[in-house]
């Protein structure tokens, strides 16, 4: 593996991209650390803010090998914090602003290394416990408003160059099945996750803005931003996912690339119908399964001749695992329902980056067509969990294979179908995810369908777009030809418990419903 150069670090690439930038970045939010003028951001100001923060950290005595929890709210502030901390070799431990304080505290409780804390004033009460001796508790607003300290030799031009296998940053997993795990990404694994995205973006040859409504607390976002910086792409960094707010941004900047969480795309379908994604050449969804009906509506909203929707099956621990590209369809492809009940298509492994295999419960490889545990080998493989090191050992098999925690099946040609999480497998259907796909495609009025197995029956939980129950006749037509389902339980979209990236927390939903 080729070792990353210093210019491949976030801090160094931010500085290099700022010197070459021909257009401002766009954004929908303000920043405590820098000035945003009418939604436009001079990239040199972002780079300068990161350098000021790096110099402040060096002046406070923070440096290579230190760990610092980052609990901030705005994407621009988070990006400045990550670039500035890593510039002096500090490892940021990032938390989504959407993650509740209780879950964040539970994730940190098992951590044994000393932790500094960089936190916004509004969240200062979230971590009342005392810090280890010699560690700092820093309020973000105070740090970035203090006078700029003298330049320090501890802040090299491109940032501190740690060894390829040294920790670079820490991001948390979704926590759908328990306390979020804190995944440690090395300089090399982070670089590899960015490099594979550069390969994908080069094929599209974007000329317009790359719009992303995903917080830069995730390794997916940060590695994607590194790829965008290296390719000198202009970015529209969105803090809001609310359709009304996003509509104005899409109308103003007319991006060529658009990415957000899969369940946010569901909420943006009306934007596509209104022509607000007409400029988009490439959509991308990851973090969760993309519902095919949503993919079709987004593609239909583009006015490009050959728009693409790329669904990426990925994990924080590995980066992208498999991908599938979709174009516009003109036929009712859900007539062949048996094919779709066989699992959610996620495509094939990324050549030269990942390898995929299916194994049984004992770890023995299975033949094509046999469902089992999905295991992966990846160039972007992380190095362990900061809070649960034993789980890293439990999930790693001989030969560098990583157990994804998912259940799936591969075809003879290598195409992968996702069935369910291993802990959420159903007895009365091959795939709950596939059932949800079909029902959402047959019920355009439904915004979410979640299948829960309880007492030997399959219970559909349905949230409609209008907030009203799906009428009986429509439901009867939608379940025709499907495995037997209990009468639907209707709920509001806002009542469905979700992770920071919009995934449904099924166990929490089960408890909420009392089933």
C-alpha positions as CSV (number, residue, x, y, z in Angstrom):
1,X,0.0,0.0,0.0
2,X,1.3,3.4,-0.9
3,X,1.9,5.6,2.1
4,X,-0.1,8.8,2.3
5,X,1.7,12.0,1.7
6,X,1.4,14.9,4.1
7,X,-0.8,16.7,1.6
8,X,-3.3,13.9,1.9
9,X,-4.2,15.0,5.5
10,X,-7.3,17.1,6.0
11,X,-5.4,20.1,7.2
12,X,-2.9,20.1,4.4
13,X,-5.4,19.6,1.7
14,X,-7.7,22.3,3.1
15,X,-4.8,24.7,2.8
16,X,-3.8,23.6,-0.7
17,X,-7.5,23.7,-1.9
18,X,-7.9,27.2,-0.5
19,X,-5.0,28.5,-2.6
20,X,-6.4,27.0,-5.7
21,X,-10.1,27.7,-5.1
22,X,-11.9,29.6,-7.9
23,X,-15.4,29.6,-6.3
24,X,-16.6,29.9,-2.7
25,X,-18.1,27.1,-0.8
26,X,-21.8,27.3,0.0
27,X,-23.5,26.8,3.3
28,X,-26.8,27.3,5.1
29,X,-25.5,28.0,8.6
30,X,-23.2,30.3,10.5
31,X,-20.0,29.4,12.3
32,X,-18.5,30.6,15.6
33,X,-15.0,30.1,14.2
34,X,-15.3,32.0,10.9
35,X,-17.3,34.5,8.9
36,X,-20.0,33.4,6.4
37,X,-21.2,36.1,4.0
38,X,-24.7,35.6,2.6
39,X,-24.3,31.8,2.6
40,X,-20.9,31.9,0.7
41,X,-17.6,30.9,2.4
42,X,-14.2,31.8,1.2
43,X,-12.2,28.6,1.6
44,X,-9.1,30.5,2.7
45,X,-11.1,31.6,5.8
46,X,-11.9,28.0,6.6
47,X,-8.2,27.1,6.2
48,X,-7.1,30.0,8.4
49,X,-9.6,29.2,11.1
50,X,-8.2,25.6,11.2
51,X,-4.7,27.0,11.5
52,X,-5.7,29.4,14.3
53,X,-7.3,26.5,16.2
54,X,-4.2,24.4,15.7
55,X,-2.0,27.1,17.1
56,X,-4.3,27.5,20.1
57,X,-4.2,23.8,20.8
58,X,-0.4,23.8,20.6
59,X,-0.3,26.8,22.9
60,X,-2.4,25.0,25.4
61,X,0.0,22.0,25.4
62,X,-2.2,19.6,23.4
63,X,-0.2,17.6,20.8
64,X,0.6,14.3,19.2
65,X,-1.1,11.3,20.8
66,X,-3.6,13.2,22.8
67,X,-7.3,12.3,22.6
68,X,-10.0,15.1,22.5
69,X,-13.8,14.6,22.6
70,X,-15.5,17.0,20.2
71,X,-19.1,17.8,21.0
72,X,-20.2,20.7,18.7
73,X,-23.3,21.6,16.7
74,X,-22.6,23.2,13.4
75,X,-20.9,21.3,10.5
76,X,-18.4,24.2,9.7
77,X,-17.3,24.3,13.4
78,X,-16.9,20.6,13.4
79,X,-14.8,20.7,10.3
80,X,-12.6,23.4,11.7
81,X,-12.1,21.4,14.9
82,X,-11.2,18.2,13.1
83,X,-8.7,19.9,10.7
84,X,-7.2,22.0,13.5
85,X,-6.8,19.2,16.1
86,X,-5.3,16.7,13.6
87,X,-2.9,19.4,12.4
88,X,-1.0,19.0,15.7
89,X,-1.5,15.3,16.0
90,X,-4.5,15.3,18.5
91,X,-7.0,12.6,17.8
92,X,-10.6,14.0,17.7
93,X,-13.3,11.7,19.2
94,X,-16.4,13.0,17.3
95,X,-20.0,12.9,18.4
96,X,-23.0,13.7,16.3
97,X,-25.0,16.7,17.6
98,X,-28.0,14.5,17.1
99,X,-26.8,11.8,19.5
100,X,-28.5,12.2,22.8
101,X,-26.3,13.1,25.8
102,X,-27.1,9.8,27.6
103,X,-25.8,7.7,24.7
104,X,-22.7,9.9,24.3
105,X,-21.9,9.5,28.0
106,X,-22.5,5.7,27.8
107,X,-20.2,5.4,24.8
108,X,-17.4,7.3,26.7
109,X,-17.9,5.4,30.1
110,X,-15.6,2.4,29.2
111,X,-12.8,4.5,27.7
112,X,-9.6,4.2,29.7
113,X,-7.3,6.7,28.0
114,X,-7.3,10.3,29.3
115,X,-9.6,12.5,27.3
116,X,-9.6,16.3,26.7
117,X,-13.0,17.9,26.0
118,X,-13.8,20.5,23.4
119,X,-17.5,21.4,23.7
120,X,-19.9,24.1,22.8
121,X,-21.2,26.2,25.7
122,X,-24.8,25.0,25.2
123,X,-23.6,21.4,25.8
124,X,-21.2,22.0,28.6
125,X,-23.5,20.4,31.2
126,X,-23.6,17.1,29.3
127,X,-20.3,15.8,30.8
128,X,-20.4,16.7,34.5
129,X,-17.8,14.1,35.5
130,X,-14.3,15.4,36.2
131,X,-11.6,14.8,33.7
132,X,-8.3,13.0,34.2
133,X,-5.4,14.9,35.8
134,X,-3.7,16.9,33.1
135,X,-6.5,17.0,30.6
136,X,-8.4,20.2,29.5
137,X,-12.1,21.1,29.4
138,X,-12.4,23.7,26.7
139,X,-15.4,25.7,25.7
140,X,-15.5,26.1,21.9
141,X,-16.7,29.7,21.9
142,X,-13.9,30.8,24.2
143,X,-11.2,29.0,22.3
144,X,-12.0,30.4,18.9
145,X,-12.6,33.9,20.1
146,X,-9.4,34.2,22.1
147,X,-6.5,36.2,20.5
148,X,-4.5,34.3,18.0
149,X,-1.3,32.9,19.6
150,X,2.1,33.2,18.0
151,X,2.8,30.8,15.2
152,X,4.2,27.5,16.6
153,X,6.7,25.1,15.2
154,X,4.4,22.4,16.4
155,X,2.1,23.3,13.5
156,X,3.9,22.2,10.3
157,X,2.7,23.6,7.0
158,X,0.7,20.4,6.2
159,X,0.1,19.3,9.7
160,X,1.8,16.7,11.9
161,X,2.6,13.6,10.0
162,X,1.8,10.6,12.2
163,X,2.8,7.1,11.2
164,X,0.3,5.4,8.8
165,X,-0.9,3.0,11.5
166,X,-1.3,5.7,14.2
167,X,-4.8,6.9,15.2
168,X,-6.0,9.9,13.2
169,X,-9.6,10.3,14.2
170,X,-12.5,8.5,16.0
171,X,-16.1,8.4,14.9
172,X,-19.0,6.5,16.4
173,X,-21.2,3.8,14.9
174,X,-24.9,4.2,14.6
175,X,-25.8,2.4,17.8
176,X,-28.9,0.7,16.4
177,X,-28.4,-2.4,18.5
178,X,-26.9,-0.8,21.6
179,X,-24.4,1.8,22.9
180,X,-22.5,3.4,19.9
181,X,-19.0,2.0,19.5
182,X,-16.1,4.4,19.0
183,X,-14.2,3.3,15.8
184,X,-10.5,4.3,15.6
185,X,-9.4,5.3,12.1
186,X,-5.7,5.4,11.4
187,X,-4.1,7.8,9.0
188,X,-3.8,5.0,6.4
189,X,-7.3,3.7,6.7
190,X,-8.8,7.2,6.5
191,X,-6.7,7.9,3.4
192,X,-7.8,4.7,1.8
193,X,-11.5,5.5,2.4
194,X,-10.9,8.9,0.7
195,X,-8.9,7.4,-2.1
196,X,-11.7,5.0,-3.2
197,X,-14.2,7.9,-3.3
198,X,-11.8,9.9,-5.4
199,X,-11.9,7.0,-7.9
200,X,-15.7,7.1,-8.0
201,X,-15.9,10.9,-8.3
202,X,-13.3,11.1,-11.1
203,X,-15.6,9.0,-13.3
204,X,-18.4,11.5,-12.9
205,X,-16.3,14.5,-13.8
206,X,-18.3,17.0,-11.7
207,X,-18.2,20.6,-12.7
208,X,-20.8,22.0,-10.4
209,X,-21.3,22.0,-6.6
210,X,-21.1,18.9,-4.5
211,X,-24.0,19.2,-2.0
212,X,-24.0,17.1,1.2
213,X,-26.4,17.2,4.1
214,X,-24.4,14.9,6.4
215,X,-22.6,16.0,9.5
216,X,-18.8,15.9,9.4
217,X,-18.7,13.8,12.6
218,X,-18.8,10.7,10.4
219,X,-15.8,9.1,8.7
220,X,-17.9,8.9,5.5
221,X,-18.3,12.7,5.4
222,X,-14.8,13.5,6.4
223,X,-13.2,11.1,3.9
224,X,-15.6,12.4,1.3
225,X,-14.6,16.0,2.1
226,X,-10.9,15.0,1.8
227,X,-11.7,13.5,-1.6
228,X,-13.5,16.7,-2.7
229,X,-10.6,18.9,-1.5
230,X,-8.1,16.8,-3.4
231,X,-10.2,17.0,-6.6
232,X,-10.7,20.8,-6.1
233,X,-14.5,20.4,-6.0
234,X,-16.8,23.2,-4.7
235,X,-18.9,22.0,-1.8
236,X,-22.3,23.0,-0.5
237,X,-22.2,22.0,3.2
238,X,-25.7,21.8,4.6
239,X,-26.5,21.7,8.3
240,X,-30.3,21.4,7.9
241,X,-32.2,18.5,6.3
242,X,-35.6,20.2,6.5
243,X,-37.1,20.1,3.1
244,X,-38.2,23.8,3.2
245,X,-34.7,25.0,4.1
246,X,-33.0,22.7,1.6
247,X,-35.3,23.8,-1.2
248,X,-33.8,27.3,-1.1
249,X,-30.3,26.0,-1.1
250,X,-30.9,23.7,-4.1
251,X,-32.5,26.5,-6.0
252,X,-29.6,28.9,-5.4
253,X,-26.6,26.6,-5.9
254,X,-28.0,24.1,-8.4
255,X,-25.6,21.3,-7.3
256,X,-24.5,18.5,-9.7
257,X,-24.0,16.0,-6.8
258,X,-26.4,15.5,-3.9
259,X,-26.0,13.3,-0.8
260,X,-27.8,12.8,2.4
261,X,-29.1,10.0,4.7
262,X,-31.5,7.6,3.0
263,X,-34.4,8.5,5.2
264,X,-33.8,12.1,4.5
265,X,-34.1,11.4,0.8
266,X,-37.6,10.1,1.6
267,X,-38.5,13.5,3.0
268,X,-37.0,15.2,0.0
269,X,-39.2,13.4,-2.6
270,X,-41.5,16.4,-2.9
271,X,-38.4,18.5,-3.8
272,X,-37.7,16.2,-6.7
273,X,-41.3,16.5,-7.9
274,X,-41.0,20.3,-7.7
275,X,-38.0,20.3,-10.0
276,X,-35.5,21.3,-7.4
277,X,-33.0,18.5,-8.1
278,X,-33.1,19.2,-11.9
279,X,-29.4,20.0,-11.9
280,X,-28.2,16.8,-10.2
281,X,-26.2,14.4,-12.2
282,X,-25.3,12.0,-9.3
283,X,-27.2,11.2,-6.1
284,X,-25.6,9.1,-3.4
285,X,-27.1,7.4,-0.4
286,X,-25.3,5.4,2.3
287,X,-25.6,4.7,6.1
288,X,-28.8,2.6,5.4
289,X,-30.7,0.8,2.7
290,X,-32.1,3.1,0.1
291,X,-35.8,2.4,-0.7
292,X,-36.1,1.8,-4.5
293,X,-39.2,3.9,-4.8
294,X,-37.3,6.9,-3.4
295,X,-34.4,6.3,-5.8
296,X,-36.9,6.4,-8.7
297,X,-38.5,9.6,-7.6
298,X,-35.2,11.4,-7.2
299,X,-34.0,10.2,-10.6
300,X,-37.2,11.3,-12.2
301,X,-36.7,14.8,-10.7
302,X,-33.4,15.3,-12.5
303,X,-33.4,16.9,-15.9
304,X,-30.0,15.5,-16.7
305,X,-29.9,13.1,-19.7
306,X,-28.4,10.2,-17.8
307,X,-28.6,10.9,-14.0
308,X,-27.2,8.3,-11.6
309,X,-28.2,7.2,-8.2
310,X,-25.4,5.4,-6.4
311,X,-26.3,3.3,-3.4
312,X,-23.3,2.5,-1.2
313,X,-23.4,-0.3,1.3
314,X,-20.9,0.8,3.9
315,X,-19.8,0.6,7.5
316,X,-17.8,3.0,9.6
317,X,-15.3,0.3,10.3
318,X,-14.6,-0.5,6.6
319,X,-15.7,2.4,4.4
320,X,-17.7,1.4,1.3
321,X,-18.3,-2.3,1.0
322,X,-20.4,-2.6,-2.2
323,X,-22.2,-0.2,-4.5
324,X,-25.0,-0.2,-7.0
325,X,-25.8,2.4,-9.6
326,X,-29.4,3.0,-10.8
327,X,-30.7,4.9,-13.8
328,X,-34.3,5.9,-14.6
329,X,-36.8,3.1,-15.2
330,X,-39.8,3.1,-17.3
331,X,-41.4,-0.2,-16.3
332,X,-43.1,-1.5,-13.1
333,X,-40.2,-3.6,-12.0
334,X,-42.1,-4.6,-8.8
335,X,-44.4,-6.9,-10.7
336,X,-41.8,-9.7,-10.2
337,X,-42.3,-9.5,-6.5
338,X,-40.6,-12.8,-5.7
339,X,-37.3,-11.5,-6.9
340,X,-37.5,-8.5,-4.6
341,X,-38.6,-10.5,-1.6
342,X,-35.3,-12.3,-2.0
343,X,-33.4,-9.4,-0.5
344,X,-32.3,-5.8,-0.9
345,X,-29.9,-5.4,-3.8
346,X,-26.7,-3.6,-2.8
347,X,-24.5,-4.5,-5.7
348,X,-20.9,-5.7,-5.9
349,X,-17.7,-5.2,-4.1
350,X,-15.5,-2.3,-5.1
351,X,-12.7,-3.7,-7.3
352,X,-9.3,-3.4,-5.6
353,X,-10.8,-2.1,-2.4
354,X,-13.1,-4.7,-0.8
355,X,-13.7,-8.5,-0.9
356,X,-16.9,-10.1,0.3
357,X,-17.8,-13.6,1.4
358,X,-20.8,-15.3,3.0
359,X,-20.1,-17.7,5.9
360,X,-22.3,-19.9,8.2
361,X,-22.5,-19.5,12.0
362,X,-19.2,-21.4,12.4
363,X,-17.4,-19.2,9.9
364,X,-17.3,-21.7,7.0
365,X,-17.7,-20.1,3.5
366,X,-21.0,-20.8,1.9
367,X,-21.8,-21.3,-1.8
368,X,-23.6,-18.8,-4.0
369,X,-27.3,-18.6,-3.1
370,X,-26.9,-19.7,0.5
371,X,-27.7,-17.0,3.1
372,X,-25.3,-16.3,5.9
373,X,-23.1,-13.8,7.7
374,X,-21.6,-11.1,5.5
375,X,-17.8,-10.8,6.0
376,X,-15.6,-8.3,4.4
377,X,-11.9,-7.5,3.8
378,X,-11.2,-3.8,3.1
379,X,-8.3,-1.5,2.5
380,X,-10.0,1.1,4.7
381,X,-10.2,-1.3,7.7
382,X,-10.2,0.5,11.0
383,X,-7.9,-0.4,13.9
384,X,-10.2,-1.0,16.8
385,X,-12.8,0.4,19.2
386,X,-11.7,3.0,21.8
387,X,-14.5,2.0,24.2
388,X,-15.0,-1.7,23.5
389,X,-11.7,-3.2,22.4
390,X,-13.0,-6.8,23.0
391,X,-15.7,-6.4,20.3
392,X,-13.0,-5.8,17.8
393,X,-11.5,-9.2,18.6
394,X,-14.9,-10.9,18.6
395,X,-15.8,-9.7,15.1
396,X,-12.4,-10.3,13.4
397,X,-11.9,-13.7,11.8
398,X,-8.7,-15.3,10.5
399,X,-7.3,-13.8,7.3
400,X,-8.3,-10.2,8.1
401,X,-12.0,-10.9,7.5
402,X,-14.5,-8.7,9.4
403,X,-17.9,-9.8,10.4
404,X,-20.2,-7.0,9.4
405,X,-23.1,-8.0,11.7
406,X,-25.3,-8.3,8.6
407,X,-27.1,-11.3,7.0
408,X,-27.0,-11.6,3.3
409,X,-26.6,-13.8,0.2
410,X,-24.5,-13.6,-3.0
411,X,-25.3,-14.7,-6.5
412,X,-23.0,-16.7,-8.7
413,X,-21.9,-13.5,-10.4
414,X,-21.0,-11.9,-7.1
415,X,-24.0,-9.6,-6.6
416,X,-24.8,-9.1,-2.9
417,X,-28.3,-8.9,-1.4
418,X,-28.8,-7.6,2.1
419,X,-31.4,-9.5,4.1
420,X,-31.3,-8.1,7.6
421,X,-29.1,-7.4,10.6
422,X,-28.0,-10.7,12.1
423,X,-29.8,-9.8,15.4
424,X,-32.9,-8.8,13.5
425,X,-33.5,-11.8,11.3
426,X,-37.0,-13.0,10.8
427,X,-38.4,-16.5,11.0
428,X,-41.5,-15.9,8.8
429,X,-39.8,-14.0,5.9
430,X,-36.5,-14.2,4.2
431,X,-35.9,-10.4,4.6
432,X,-37.7,-7.7,6.5
433,X,-35.8,-5.0,4.5
434,X,-37.1,-6.5,1.3
435,X,-40.7,-6.6,2.6
436,X,-40.4,-2.9,3.5
437,X,-39.0,-2.1,0.0
438,X,-42.0,-3.7,-1.7
439,X,-44.6,-2.1,0.6
440,X,-43.1,1.4,0.2
441,X,-43.1,0.9,-3.6
442,X,-46.8,-0.1,-3.6
443,X,-47.8,2.6,-1.1
444,X,-46.6,6.0,-2.3
445,X,-48.6,7.5,0.6
446,X,-46.4,5.8,3.1
447,X,-43.2,7.5,4.3
448,X,-41.9,4.6,6.4
449,X,-42.7,0.9,6.9
450,X,-40.9,-1.1,9.6
451,X,-41.4,-4.9,9.9
452,X,-41.2,-6.2,13.4
453,X,-41.6,-9.9,14.3
454,X,-43.5,-10.6,17.5
455,X,-45.3,-13.6,18.9
456,X,-44.9,-15.5,15.6
457,X,-46.4,-12.8,13.5
458,X,-45.0,-10.0,11.2
459,X,-46.2,-6.6,12.4
460,X,-45.9,-3.7,10.0
461,X,-45.5,-0.3,11.5
462,X,-46.5,2.4,9.1
463,X,-46.0,6.1,9.0
464,X,-47.9,7.9,6.2
465,X,-46.9,11.2,4.6
466,X,-50.2,12.8,5.5
467,X,-50.1,11.5,9.1
468,X,-53.3,9.5,8.6
469,X,-53.8,5.7,8.5
470,X,-53.5,4.0,5.1
471,X,-57.1,3.1,4.0
472,X,-58.0,-0.6,4.3
473,X,-58.5,-1.1,0.5
474,X,-55.1,0.3,-0.3
475,X,-53.4,-1.9,2.4
476,X,-55.2,-5.0,1.2
477,X,-53.9,-4.4,-2.4
478,X,-50.4,-3.7,-1.1
479,X,-50.0,-6.9,0.8
480,X,-51.2,-9.1,-2.1
481,X,-48.7,-11.9,-2.7
482,X,-46.6,-11.1,0.4
483,X,-46.1,-13.3,3.4
484,X,-48.9,-13.1,6.0
485,X,-48.8,-9.8,7.9
486,X,-50.6,-8.6,10.9
487,X,-52.9,-5.5,10.6
488,X,-50.7,-2.5,10.4
489,X,-49.9,-0.3,13.4
490,X,-50.0,3.3,12.4
491,X,-47.7,6.0,13.9
492,X,-46.3,9.4,13.1
493,X,-42.9,9.7,11.3
494,X,-41.6,11.8,14.2
495,X,-42.5,9.1,16.7
496,X,-40.2,6.5,15.2
497,X,-37.0,6.3,17.2
498,X,-33.9,6.8,15.0
499,X,-30.1,7.0,15.2
500,X,-28.1,10.1,14.5
501,X,-28.1,9.1,10.8
502,X,-31.8,8.4,10.5
503,X,-31.7,4.6,10.9
504,X,-34.7,3.1,12.7
505,X,-33.9,1.8,16.2
506,X,-36.0,-1.3,16.0
507,X,-35.6,-2.5,19.5
508,X,-36.5,1.0,20.8
509,X,-39.5,1.0,18.5
510,X,-40.5,-2.5,19.8
511,X,-40.3,-1.2,23.4
512,X,-42.2,1.9,22.5
513,X,-45.1,-0.1,21.0
514,X,-45.0,-2.6,23.9
515,X,-44.6,-5.7,21.6
